[in-house]
């Protein structure tokens, strides 16, 4: 498949979706630890037929200034809680919502959480698919999330059937959209150069070939091409020119 026709779709697997999401989220002001907890959300949204990666692309500029710390509890009555999202995106509300539902369900046997003032509130629906990971059966109706305890089996197919479906079949994404996501994610990468290559991965390779960082005994990485300023071909070129003169 190519990206030359806008109606062409492609199947993308979780590895690629997670990688692009992590890179794009890293371009925002979100705390790095927080990013680790939301990396699957665009992928889940895509699979569920919600906003998915089109929404991710469309909201990117506003997501840059996101501040999940603004989210707060405004009312609590036994097993019922109201959460004020303060205009933050629904994806950033879901982690706190699931944590609160888990605590309340443990204390009272069931829980109800109402989310107010969330951007793209329809995206709260992804919480229903994520609950099984943490021992919750979550239902979502609009901006109201309800939960009861559920046994965690340790079997992904039962605890998180949506993830299992993604692992088996990926998600269909319009090709042009995916390549735009790909190029957006590339903004998180350093410009390719000899210097950037020396600093890639878990080690730094100095110009003289010495290594800082990982020095595994079984590491077969050939770093010689990074240690020399000029390639053998470039070094030989002046000699050829001298011979001709």
C-alpha positions as MATLAB code, in Angstrom:
seq = 'XXXXXXXXXXXXXXXXXXXXXXXXXXXXXXXXXXXXXXXXXXXXXXXXXXXXXXXXXXXXXXXXXXXXXXXXXXXXXXXXXXXXXXXXXXXXXXXXXXXXXXXXXXXXXXXXXXXXXXXXXXXXXXXXXXXXXXXXXXXXXXXXXXXXXXXXXXXXXXXXXXXXXXXXXXXXXXXXXXXXXXXXXXXXXXXXXXXXXXXXXXXXXXXXXXXXXXXXXXXXXXXXXXXXXXXXXXXXXXXXXXXXX';
ca = [
       0.000    0.000    0.000;
       1.107    3.569   -0.646;
       0.160    6.947    0.713;
      -0.684    8.371   -2.713;
      -4.452    7.970   -2.297;
      -6.267    9.386    0.713;
      -8.759    6.505    0.793;
      -6.020    3.883    1.137;
      -5.746    2.357    4.586;
      -2.928    0.398    6.114;
      -2.724   -1.992    9.016;
      -0.425   -0.694   11.751;
       0.745   -2.867   14.634;
       1.056   -1.824   18.314;
       4.848   -1.464   18.214;
       4.673    1.295   15.608;
       1.649    3.009   17.145;
       3.243    3.052   20.587;
       6.527    4.338   19.206;
       4.878    7.222   17.345;
       2.686    8.113   20.334;
       5.611    8.144   22.743;
       7.624   10.417   20.471;
       4.758   12.837   19.882;
       3.828   13.014   23.562;
       7.496   13.707   24.334;
       7.140   16.924   22.308;
       4.619   18.252   24.843;
       5.073   19.631   28.357;
       3.759   16.426   29.906;
       5.988   14.880   32.602;
       7.985   12.026   31.097;
       6.687    9.557   33.672;
       3.114   10.509   32.815;
       3.739    9.864   29.125;
       4.560    6.227   29.900;
       1.057    5.733   31.284;
      -0.864    7.152   28.314;
       1.116    5.819   25.367;
      -1.576    3.273   24.461;
      -4.475    5.731   24.473;
      -4.328    6.943   20.839;
      -4.011    3.306   19.765;
      -7.031    2.229   21.856;
      -8.988    5.201   20.581;
      -8.179    4.234   16.990;
      -9.229    0.624   17.509;
     -12.489    1.662   19.179;
     -13.423    3.927   16.288;
     -13.110    7.095   18.372;
     -10.876   10.035   17.482;
      -7.718    7.950   17.253;
      -4.672    9.302   15.462;
      -6.689   11.858   13.509;
      -7.652   13.416   16.840;
      -4.056   13.123   18.037;
      -2.899   15.091   15.000;
      -5.667   17.663   15.250;
      -5.150   18.335   18.963;
      -1.346   18.287   18.931;
      -0.873   22.050   19.313;
      -3.227   22.235   22.292;
      -1.693   19.122   23.869;
       1.710   20.826   23.953;
       0.655   22.955   26.923;
      -1.233   20.220   28.775;
      -1.016   20.221   32.577;
      -2.633   17.149   34.202;
      -1.859   18.606   37.647;
      -4.849   20.917   37.132;
      -7.250   17.959   37.348;
      -8.869   17.821   40.805;
     -11.675   16.305   42.859;
     -14.466   18.826   43.420;
     -16.971   16.653   45.288;
     -16.980   13.291   47.032;
     -19.920   11.447   48.561;
     -19.148    7.889   49.577;
     -18.566    5.869   46.434;
     -19.353    8.828   44.174;
     -16.805   11.392   43.067;
     -16.880   14.370   40.731;
     -13.643   15.152   38.936;
     -12.953   18.535   37.363;
     -10.730   18.097   34.298;
     -10.146   21.866   34.104;
     -10.204   21.715   30.319;
      -7.538   19.023   30.070;
      -7.914   16.339   27.433;
      -9.892   13.214   28.346;
      -6.831   11.032   27.687;
      -5.072   12.792   30.552;
      -8.035   12.288   32.879;
      -8.304    8.531   32.381;
      -5.295    7.476   34.528;
      -6.563    9.414   37.563;
     -10.111    8.246   36.919;
      -9.107    4.575   36.908;
      -7.044    5.006   40.081;
      -9.953    6.670   41.878;
     -12.440    4.074   40.668;
     -10.151    1.331   41.936;
      -9.859    2.892   45.368;
     -13.580    3.521   45.699;
     -14.548    0.074   44.418;
     -12.208   -1.489   46.956;
     -13.730    0.533   49.803;
     -17.408    0.445   48.858;
     -17.785   -2.482   46.444;
     -18.693   -0.185   43.560;
     -17.781    3.282   42.326;
     -19.139    6.121   40.233;
     -17.060    8.969   38.840;
     -18.367   11.966   36.929;
     -15.890   13.932   34.831;
     -16.621   17.591   34.221;
     -14.942   20.006   31.792;
     -12.886   17.448   29.853;
     -11.843   18.174   26.285;
     -13.032   15.477   23.865;
     -14.999   13.794   26.639;
     -16.076   10.981   24.288;
     -12.530    9.641   24.612;
     -13.283    8.667   28.215;
     -14.774    5.527   26.649;
     -11.303    3.984   26.421;
     -11.400    3.511   30.207;
     -13.836    0.631   29.752;
     -11.197   -1.341   27.864;
      -8.402   -0.504   30.295;
     -10.154   -1.449   33.535;
      -9.532   -5.183   33.277;
      -5.788   -4.629   33.651;
      -6.310   -3.332   37.193;
      -9.100   -5.606   38.365;
     -12.052   -3.433   37.424;
     -15.099   -3.821   35.234;
     -15.728   -0.284   33.999;
     -18.726    1.013   32.089;
     -18.827    4.460   30.532;
     -21.941    6.475   29.672;
     -21.050    9.922   28.440;
     -18.946   11.525   31.147;
     -19.979    9.083   33.883;
     -17.765    6.103   34.670;
     -18.927    3.256   36.907;
     -16.836    0.364   38.180;
     -17.063   -2.837   40.196;
     -14.215   -5.180   41.143;
     -13.312   -7.908   38.656;
     -10.816  -10.741   38.944;
      -7.532  -10.358   37.091;
      -6.806  -13.658   35.353;
      -3.360  -12.867   33.992;
      -4.604  -13.833   30.530;
      -4.459  -10.817   28.218;
      -7.217  -12.265   26.068;
      -9.600  -12.072   29.042;
      -8.240   -9.106   30.997;
      -7.755   -6.858   27.978;
      -9.389   -8.322   24.863;
      -8.946   -5.073   22.951;
      -5.183   -5.201   23.448;
      -5.170   -8.835   22.367;
      -7.028   -7.896   19.208;
      -4.482   -5.144   18.554;
      -1.591   -7.533   19.073;
      -3.129  -10.007   16.649;
      -4.556   -7.711   14.004;
      -3.276   -4.184   14.572;
      -5.496   -1.247   13.641;
      -6.556    0.146   10.275;
      -5.358    3.708    9.746;
      -5.739    5.893    6.668;
      -2.341    5.850    4.992;
      -1.914    9.586    4.464;
      -2.788   10.189    8.109;
      -0.265    7.620    9.282;
       2.577    9.155    7.303;
       1.702   12.572    8.704;
       1.864   11.052   12.191;
       5.190    9.470   11.283;
       6.696   12.778   10.190;
       5.255   14.578   13.214;
       6.899   12.004   15.479;
      10.228   12.504   13.714;
      10.384   15.976   15.229;
      11.347   14.291   18.494;
      14.509   12.849   16.921;
      17.896   14.513   16.683;
      19.064   15.488   13.211;
      21.037   12.616   11.701;
      24.770   13.292   11.842;
      27.988   11.562   12.830;
      27.719   13.198   16.254;
      24.101   12.078   16.786;
      24.997    8.528   15.771;
      27.781    8.460   18.348;
      25.256    9.304   21.055;
      22.518    6.889   20.006;
      21.527    4.012   22.252;
      22.900    3.218   25.736;
      26.435    4.411   25.053;
      28.457    7.355   23.770;
      31.296    6.785   21.322;
      34.013    9.416   21.396;
      35.781   10.561   18.267;
      38.823    8.486   19.155;
      36.723    5.332   19.475;
      36.584    5.137   23.273;
      33.197    4.159   24.676;
      31.301    5.742   27.560;
      28.440    3.702   28.987;
      27.590    0.124   28.079;
      30.580   -2.132   27.533;
      29.016   -5.562   27.224;
      31.483   -8.394   26.743;
      29.286   -9.855   24.036;
      28.651   -6.544   22.283;
      29.594   -6.995   18.628;
      28.875   -3.407   17.609;
      31.458   -2.163   15.118;
      32.182    1.403   16.171;
      35.165    1.953   13.901;
      33.127    3.842   11.316;
      32.030    6.293   14.000;
      35.525    6.857   15.375;
      37.046    8.170   12.175;
      36.354   11.646   10.834;
      36.524   10.522    7.226;
      35.407    7.321    5.635;
      37.975    5.199    3.809;
      36.463    6.338    0.544;
      36.783    9.991    1.521;
      40.354    9.488    2.719;
      41.328    7.811   -0.547;
      39.796   10.513   -2.725;
      42.601   13.119   -2.322;
      45.199   10.462   -3.171;
      43.441    9.682   -6.445;
      43.267   13.335   -7.335;
      47.004   13.777   -6.585;
      47.872   10.804   -8.788;
      45.930   12.339  -11.670;
      47.768   15.649  -11.338;
];
